[in-house]
């Protein structure tokens, strides 16, 4: 029996619904974090939650779709920082790119602070970010402009601290986090360094801390 009706309007409606869901999810995740209520996102989009699940079967599918353009942009900016001739400016640029990206975007901060075992999309992005950060750090240390006892884990602990400051002060002083990132940058400089008093974390210890942090609710 021949098909009846025109499938094009239905496809247009589906695309429109998907874009509306992404727009509402982007706002909700940025303001509330990766655990924002999915039924609230669907309601804000004027749709039932079943429509959301037809487009995005899991919360992580929706989160990845929301963050993918930003992740691509951040990685491009990190690569641009790596290409700077001055190793210190490259190091500073790297941290400013990451801290700026997460300020005011709780979902991006959640993404950096969590791991999502078994998901190739998130593992690939995390690995690429960590590899770029390590290359920038290694180059700055080889040039003698960053103290040699700084580790990649130290950089990500700074990101955690910066996201907490940004979240706590986002209404009263939305740029205050920059001051503390710059203070931390001064501490990373090689000349005249102080004894830190605590041993650095390595990547394994950082991963264990992430794994025992806030749980991911699919």
C-alpha positions as CSV (number, residue, x, y, z in Angstrom):
1,X,0.0,0.0,0.0
2,X,1.5,3.4,-0.9
3,X,2.5,5.7,1.9
4,X,0.1,8.6,2.6
5,X,0.9,12.0,3.7
6,X,4.1,14.1,3.4
7,X,7.0,13.1,5.8
8,X,8.8,16.4,5.4
9,X,6.6,18.4,7.8
10,X,7.1,15.7,10.4
11,X,10.9,15.9,9.9
12,X,10.8,19.6,10.2
13,X,8.8,19.4,13.4
14,X,11.3,16.9,14.8
15,X,14.2,19.1,14.0
16,X,12.4,22.1,15.5
17,X,11.7,20.1,18.7
18,X,15.3,19.0,18.9
19,X,16.6,22.5,18.6
20,X,14.1,23.7,21.2
21,X,15.2,21.0,23.6
22,X,18.9,21.8,23.1
23,X,18.3,25.5,23.7
24,X,16.4,24.9,26.9
25,X,18.8,22.2,28.1
26,X,21.7,24.6,27.5
27,X,20.2,27.2,29.8
28,X,19.2,24.6,32.4
29,X,22.5,22.8,32.5
30,X,24.5,26.1,32.6
31,X,22.5,27.4,35.5
32,X,21.8,24.2,37.5
33,X,24.6,21.8,36.4
34,X,24.6,18.4,34.7
35,X,21.9,17.0,37.0
36,X,19.2,19.6,36.0
37,X,15.7,18.1,35.9
38,X,15.0,16.6,32.5
39,X,11.2,17.0,32.9
40,X,11.8,20.7,33.6
41,X,13.8,21.0,30.4
42,X,11.0,19.3,28.4
43,X,8.4,21.5,30.0
44,X,10.3,24.7,29.3
45,X,10.5,23.6,25.7
46,X,6.7,23.1,25.6
47,X,7.1,19.3,25.1
48,X,6.5,16.1,27.0
49,X,9.5,14.4,28.5
50,X,8.8,11.4,26.2
51,X,9.7,13.6,23.3
52,X,13.0,14.5,25.0
53,X,13.9,10.8,25.4
54,X,13.1,10.1,21.8
55,X,15.7,12.6,20.7
56,X,18.1,12.0,23.6
57,X,17.7,8.5,25.1
58,X,19.9,9.3,28.1
59,X,20.9,12.3,30.2
60,X,24.4,11.9,29.0
61,X,23.3,12.0,25.3
62,X,21.6,15.3,26.0
63,X,24.6,16.7,27.9
64,X,27.0,15.7,25.2
65,X,24.9,17.3,22.5
66,X,24.7,20.5,24.6
67,X,28.5,20.7,25.3
68,X,29.9,19.4,22.0
69,X,30.1,22.8,20.3
70,X,31.7,24.4,23.4
71,X,34.1,21.5,23.9
72,X,35.2,21.8,20.2
73,X,35.8,25.5,20.7
74,X,37.7,25.1,24.0
75,X,40.0,22.5,22.4
76,X,40.7,24.8,19.5
77,X,41.6,27.6,21.9
78,X,43.9,25.3,23.9
79,X,45.6,24.3,20.6
80,X,46.0,28.0,19.8
81,X,47.6,28.6,23.3
82,X,50.0,25.7,22.7
83,X,51.0,27.4,19.4
84,X,52.1,30.6,21.2
85,X,55.8,31.3,20.9
86,X,56.2,32.4,24.6
87,X,55.9,29.3,26.9
88,X,54.6,31.4,29.8
89,X,51.9,33.1,27.7
90,X,50.9,29.7,26.4
91,X,50.6,28.3,30.0
92,X,48.7,31.4,31.2
93,X,46.4,31.2,28.1
94,X,45.7,27.6,28.7
95,X,44.4,28.1,32.2
96,X,42.5,31.2,31.2
97,X,40.7,29.3,28.4
98,X,39.6,26.5,30.7
99,X,38.6,28.8,33.7
100,X,36.7,31.2,31.4
101,X,34.8,28.3,29.8
102,X,33.6,26.9,33.1
103,X,32.7,30.3,34.7
104,X,29.0,30.7,34.6
105,X,28.5,27.3,33.0
106,X,28.0,24.7,35.7
107,X,27.5,21.9,33.2
108,X,31.0,22.5,31.7
109,X,32.5,22.6,35.2
110,X,30.7,19.4,36.1
111,X,32.0,17.8,32.9
112,X,35.6,18.7,33.8
113,X,35.2,17.5,37.3
114,X,33.6,14.1,36.5
115,X,34.4,11.0,34.6
116,X,31.7,9.0,32.8
117,X,33.0,5.4,32.6
118,X,32.2,3.5,29.5
119,X,31.4,6.5,27.3
120,X,33.8,7.0,24.5
121,X,32.6,10.6,23.7
122,X,33.5,11.9,27.1
123,X,36.6,9.9,27.6
124,X,38.0,11.1,24.2
125,X,37.3,14.8,25.2
126,X,38.8,14.4,28.6
127,X,41.9,12.7,27.2
128,X,42.4,15.4,24.6
129,X,42.1,18.2,27.2
130,X,44.5,16.5,29.6
131,X,47.0,15.8,26.8
132,X,47.0,19.4,25.6
133,X,47.3,20.7,29.2
134,X,50.2,18.4,29.8
135,X,52.0,19.5,26.6
136,X,51.6,23.2,27.6
137,X,52.8,22.5,31.1
138,X,55.8,20.4,30.0
139,X,56.9,23.1,27.5
140,X,56.7,25.8,30.2
141,X,58.6,23.7,32.7
142,X,61.3,22.9,30.1
143,X,61.7,26.6,29.4
144,X,62.1,27.2,33.2
145,X,59.1,29.5,33.6
146,X,56.9,27.2,35.6
147,X,58.1,25.5,38.7
148,X,59.2,21.9,38.1
149,X,57.1,20.4,40.9
150,X,53.7,21.4,39.3
151,X,51.7,18.5,37.9
152,X,48.8,18.2,35.6
153,X,46.7,17.3,38.7
154,X,47.6,20.7,40.2
155,X,46.1,22.5,37.2
156,X,42.8,20.6,37.5
157,X,42.6,21.2,41.2
158,X,42.9,24.9,40.3
159,X,40.0,24.4,37.9
160,X,37.9,22.9,40.7
161,X,38.7,25.8,43.0
162,X,38.0,28.4,40.4
163,X,34.6,26.9,39.5
164,X,33.6,27.0,43.2
165,X,34.6,30.7,43.5
166,X,32.8,31.5,40.2
167,X,29.6,29.7,41.4
168,X,29.7,31.3,44.9
169,X,30.2,34.8,43.6
170,X,28.5,34.8,40.2
171,X,25.7,37.3,41.2
172,X,27.8,39.6,43.5
173,X,31.1,39.6,41.6
174,X,30.9,37.5,38.4
175,X,34.6,38.1,37.5
176,X,36.1,37.6,41.0
177,X,37.4,34.2,40.0
178,X,39.9,35.9,37.6
179,X,41.7,37.5,40.6
180,X,42.3,34.1,42.2
181,X,43.4,32.4,39.0
182,X,46.0,35.2,38.5
183,X,47.1,34.7,42.1
184,X,47.5,31.0,41.4
185,X,49.4,31.7,38.2
186,X,51.9,33.7,40.3
187,X,52.3,30.7,42.5
188,X,53.1,28.5,39.5
189,X,56.0,30.7,38.4
190,X,59.4,29.2,38.7
191,X,61.5,32.1,40.1
192,X,61.5,32.5,43.9
193,X,59.3,29.6,44.6
194,X,58.2,28.6,48.1
195,X,58.1,25.2,49.7
196,X,54.6,23.9,49.1
197,X,54.6,21.7,52.2
198,X,52.4,19.0,50.5
199,X,53.3,16.4,47.9
200,X,51.8,16.8,44.5
201,X,49.1,14.4,43.3
202,X,49.7,12.3,40.3
203,X,47.1,11.4,37.6
204,X,46.0,8.2,39.3
205,X,45.3,9.9,42.6
206,X,43.4,12.7,40.8
207,X,41.3,10.0,39.0
208,X,40.5,8.3,42.2
209,X,39.4,11.6,43.7
210,X,37.1,12.3,40.7
211,X,35.7,8.7,41.0
212,X,34.7,9.2,44.6
213,X,33.3,12.7,44.0
214,X,29.6,13.6,43.2
215,X,28.0,10.6,41.6
216,X,26.6,10.8,38.1
217,X,22.9,10.1,37.9
218,X,21.9,9.0,34.3
